[in-house]
C-alpha cells in the first residue's frame, strides 16, 4: 500500500469537519457562533444575528457529506488499500474540488473572499480561515482526483 500523505491530510480534515458538524447537531455550541454567517439586525447598526438557523437533520446531512468526501479521498489516495482508479470517483472528487473553489469565492454577500457583509465573528473567520481552507482543500482534492 502506497498511501498519499496529501490524501491522508485532506481526508483527516474532511472527517474532522464532519465530526464537528455531528457535535453541533447533537447540541454542542462551541465554535458555532463563528461558523454561521451573520447579518446586521438593523442596517448601519453593529448588532448581528445569524443569517439562518440550521436544523439538526441538515447539519447531520452536511456531516455525512463531509465524512463521505473524506472517505472518497481516502479511497482515491490509497489510505485503505490500493488507490481506487475508477473514473466516476475521479469525477466526483473533481466536482468536490470545484465546489470548494466556488465556496472560497463565495456568494458575494455572506460568504467567501468577496463577501459584502463584514464585521461579525463569522466574517473574520471566513476571511482568514474558512475561505483559505476551502482553497487548500480544493487543491488537495483536485490533486488527489487527477494523480
C-alpha angles and dihedrals in degrees: 000000000000105000120191114239089211091054090048092052094046093045091050092050094049091046091048091050089049091052090050088056090050088052090052092046089054091055104273115148105185108122094357096116092057091046097060124075113242136207130201112265088221124015110261094016124111097225111105134197131193113274090222141002109238115222122226093243093050091048090050090049090053089049091052092050093049093048090045091053089050090052092046091051088049092052093049093043095051097247095138102030135324112343111273109241099188113139093222091058090049090050093049091050091047087053091050090051090053091049090052091051090047090051090052091052088046137191095297089242117057109359140036137035092302100048118141099202107081138156100074131105088249093052092052093047090045092054096044104030119007101047095042088047089053090054091049092047091046090054092045095048092043092051091047090050095053101035 
